[in-house]
Amino acid sequence: MNSFEGKNIVITGAGSGIGAALVGIAVQAGASAWGLDISDSAHEVVTERGGHYHRCDVSNEADWQSISNEVAESLGNVDYLFLNAGIQIAPSKAPLSDYRFEAFDTDRYRRLLGVNIDGVVFGLHYLSPHLREGSSIVVTGSLAGVVPYEIDPLYAMTKHAVTGLVRSVAAEMAEKGLRINALCPGGIDTGIIPEAQRVEGAVFMSPEHVAEEVMQLFQVEENGSTWAKVSSSKPMWIMSPPGRKRS
C-alpha cells in the first residue's frame, strides 16, 4: 500500500458500497480520496472515512465540468480514477418482475443509461486530462457485462457497453501513458442488489473485499483487460474477448 502515499484518487459512487469502502481503504493507505456522489447521506459517509466529498450527478455533464474545474484548482493532477457509480433498472425493493424487459419504463431506462454509461464516458472525458502519465483507471463492470443476466437485461446491456469501452479505448489511453481496466464482480452486498435475490443460501462478496481488489488493479501493468471476480475465496482473473490473445 506504500505506493499510494500522497497520491490523489477520485471515486464515483462514493456514498455507499464499493465506493465508500475504497474511500476508507485509500485514506488508510495514505492517499487523498475525493468521493463523488449525489445521495443525501454521501457527505457524511465520505468525510467520516477521511475523504473529501464533492456532489456530482454522474449523468450530468455540467456536474462533470464543475468537478474538472475543481480538480484543476485544488488537486492539479489525479493518480487513480475509479469510475464506479452504478444502478440497476429498478429499486432494490421492487419485485423481480419490474426488472424484466417487458416492464420497460422510459424514465428508469434513461436514468440507467445516464448513471451506468454516461457516468463512465463523462468521467473519462473530463478527468483523463488531469491524470498524470503512468496513472491508472478502474471501471466497475459486472459479470453481467460478460455473461447473460436474465434478471435485468437492460442493466446487462449497460455493463456490456462498459466492457466494450474499456477494451476498445485502452490503446488510446496507452498513447497518453495511462492504463484502464474493468473489474467485473458477481454479487456484492450493496444497495443495488434486488431484495428478492437475497434468498436463503445466497452469498455475496463484501464491498470491502472488492475495494481491496480495486487497489490491486490500480497497480497492474495490464491495460484494457476485463477482470472477473466471482467470490471472496477465488482470485480475480482476466476474461479475454474471443479472438484476443494475451501478450
C-alpha positions in Angstrom: 0.0 0.0 0.0 3.0 2.4 0.3 2.7 3.3 -3.4 -0.5 5.2 -2.5 1.2 7.5 -0.1 0.5 11.1 -1.1 -1.5 10.1 -4.2 -4.8 11.6 -5.4 -7.7 9.2 -6.0 -11.1 10.2 -7.4 -14.0 7.8 -6.7 -17.6 7.9 -8.1 -20.5 6.3 -6.2 -18.5 7.0 -3.1 -21.6 7.3 -0.8 -22.1 3.5 -0.4 -20.9 0.1 -1.4 -17.5 -0.4 -3.1 -17.0 3.3 -3.5 -17.4 4.1 0.2 -15.2 1.1 1.1 -12.5 2.4 -1.3 -12.5 5.8 0.2 -11.6 4.4 3.6 -9.0 2.0 2.3 -7.4 4.6 0.1 -7.1 7.1 3.0 -5.7 4.4 5.3 -3.1 3.8 2.6 -2.1 7.5 2.7 -3.9 8.8 -0.3 -6.1 11.8 -0.7 -9.6 10.5 -1.7 -12.2 12.6 -3.5 -15.6 10.9 -3.2 -18.2 11.9 -5.7 -21.9 11.1 -5.2 -25.4 12.6 -5.3 -27.1 10.9 -2.4 -28.1 12.9 0.7 -26.1 10.7 3.0 -22.9 10.6 0.9 -21.3 13.7 2.5 -21.2 12.1 5.9 -20.2 8.7 4.6 -17.2 10.1 2.7 -16.0 12.5 5.3 -16.2 10.1 8.2 -13.8 7.8 6.3 -11.4 10.7 5.9 -12.3 11.6 2.3 -13.3 14.8 0.6 -16.9 14.9 -0.6 -18.0 16.5 -3.8 -21.5 16.4 -5.1 -21.8 15.1 -8.6 -24.6 13.6 -10.6 -22.5 11.4 -12.8 -25.2 11.5 -15.5 -25.0 15.3 -15.7 -22.3 16.7 -18.0 -22.4 20.1 -16.3 -21.5 18.5 -12.9 -18.5 16.8 -14.5 -17.3 20.1 -16.0 -17.5 21.6 -12.5 -15.6 18.6 -11.0 -13.0 19.0 -13.7 -12.5 22.7 -12.8 -12.3 21.8 -9.0 -9.7 19.1 -9.7 -7.6 21.6 -11.7 -7.8 24.2 -9.0 -7.5 22.0 -5.9 -5.6 18.9 -6.9 -3.8 19.7 -10.1 -3.4 16.1 -11.0 -5.1 12.7 -10.3 -3.1 9.5 -9.9 -6.0 7.0 -9.8 -9.6 7.2 -11.0 -12.3 4.8 -10.0 -15.5 5.1 -12.1 -17.8 3.0 -10.0 -21.3 4.6 -9.8 -23.9 2.2 -10.9 -27.6 1.3 -10.6 -30.0 -1.4 -11.8 -33.1 -0.7 -13.7 -35.5 -0.9 -10.7 -35.2 0.0 -7.0 -33.9 -2.8 -4.8 -37.3 -3.3 -3.1 -39.1 -3.7 -6.4 -40.3 -7.2 -7.4 -38.2 -9.0 -9.9 -41.0 -8.6 -12.4 -40.0 -4.8 -12.5 -36.5 -5.8 -13.8 -37.8 -7.7 -16.8 -37.6 -6.1 -20.2 -41.4 -6.3 -20.6 -41.7 -3.9 -17.6 -39.9 -1.2 -19.6 -40.2 2.3 -18.2 -38.6 5.2 -20.1 -37.6 7.3 -17.1 -35.9 4.4 -15.4 -34.2 3.5 -18.7 -32.8 7.0 -19.2 -31.6 7.1 -15.6 -29.9 3.7 -16.0 -28.1 4.9 -19.2 -27.1 8.1 -17.5 -25.5 6.6 -14.5 -24.0 3.4 -15.9 -22.8 4.6 -19.3 -22.7 8.4 -19.3 -21.1 8.3 -15.8 -18.2 6.4 -17.3 -17.9 8.3 -20.6 -18.1 11.8 -18.9 -15.7 10.7 -16.2 -13.1 9.6 -18.8 -13.7 12.7 -20.9 -13.4 15.3 -18.1 -10.9 13.7 -15.8 -8.4 11.8 -18.0 -6.8 15.1 -19.0 -5.9 15.5 -15.3 -4.3 12.1 -14.9 -0.5 12.0 -14.7 1.4 9.8 -17.0 1.6 6.3 -15.5 -1.8 6.8 -13.8 -4.5 4.0 -13.7 -8.2 3.9 -14.2 -10.5 1.2 -12.9 -14.1 0.9 -14.1 -16.7 -1.1 -12.2 -18.2 -3.5 -14.7 -20.1 -6.7 -13.7 -20.2 -10.3 -14.6 -23.4 -9.2 -16.3 -21.1 -7.4 -18.7 -19.5 -10.5 -19.9 -22.2 -13.2 -19.5 -26.0 -13.1 -19.7 -28.0 -11.7 -16.8 -31.6 -12.6 -17.4 -32.9 -10.9 -14.2 -32.1 -7.4 -15.5 -31.4 -7.4 -19.3 -31.0 -3.6 -19.6 -28.5 -3.5 -16.7 -26.6 -6.2 -18.5 -26.7 -4.1 -21.7 -25.1 -1.2 -20.0 -22.3 -3.3 -18.4 -21.6 -4.9 -21.8 -21.2 -1.4 -23.1 -18.7 -0.5 -20.3 -16.7 -3.7 -21.0 -16.6 -2.9 -24.7 -15.4 0.7 -24.0 -12.6 -0.4 -21.6 -11.3 -3.0 -24.1 -11.5 -0.6 -27.0 -10.2 2.6 -25.6 -7.2 1.0 -23.9 -4.9 1.7 -26.9 -5.8 5.3 -26.9 -5.2 5.6 -23.2 -1.8 3.9 -23.6 -0.8 6.7 -26.0 -1.2 9.0 -23.0 0.7 6.8 -20.7 -2.5 5.6 -18.9 -3.9 2.2 -18.1 -7.6 1.3 -17.9 -9.1 -2.0 -16.7 -12.6 -3.2 -15.7 -13.4 -5.2 -12.6 -16.4 -7.4 -13.3 -17.6 -8.9 -10.0 -20.5 -11.2 -9.2 -22.9 -10.5 -6.4 -21.8 -7.9 -3.9 -23.6 -6.9 -0.7 -24.6 -3.4 -1.8 -27.8 -1.4 -2.1 -28.5 -2.2 -5.7 -29.0 -5.9 -5.2 -32.7 -6.7 -5.6 -34.0 -7.8 -2.2 -35.8 -10.7 -4.0 -32.3 -12.1 -4.7 -31.4 -12.2 -1.1 -32.7 -15.7 -0.6 -31.5 -18.3 1.9 -28.1 -19.6 0.8 -27.3 -16.6 -1.4 -23.7 -15.5 -0.8 -22.5 -12.0 -1.6 -19.0 -10.6 -1.5 -18.3 -7.7 0.8 -17.7 -4.2 -0.6 -14.5 -4.0 1.4 -13.1 -7.2 -0.2 -13.9 -5.9 -3.7 -12.4 -2.5 -2.9 -9.2 -4.2 -2.0 -9.2 -5.8 -5.4 -9.6 -2.3 -7.0 -6.5 -1.2 -5.1 -4.6 -4.2 -6.7 -5.9 -3.3 -10.2 -4.7 0.2 -9.9 -1.2 -1.2 -9.8 -1.3 -3.9 -12.5 0.5 -3.4 -15.8 -2.4 -4.9 -17.8 -4.3 -2.5 -19.9 -7.8 -2.9 -21.4 -8.5 -6.1 -19.5 -11.7 -7.4 -18.1 -11.2 -8.9 -14.6 -13.8 -11.4 -13.4 -14.4 -11.9 -9.7 -16.9 -14.4 -8.5 -16.2 -15.0 -4.8 -14.1 -13.8 -1.9 -12.3 -17.2 -1.9 -11.2 -17.1 -5.5 -8.7 -14.6 -7.1 -9.9 -12.4 -9.9 -8.8 -13.4 -13.4 -8.9 -11.9 -16.9 -11.7 -12.8 -19.2 -10.4 -12.1 -22.7 -12.7 -11.4 -25.6 -12.9 -14.0 -28.4 -10.0 -13.8 -30.8 -7.7 -11.8 -28.4 -4.5 -13.5 -27.2 -2.8 -12.2 -24.2 0.7 -10.9 -24.8 
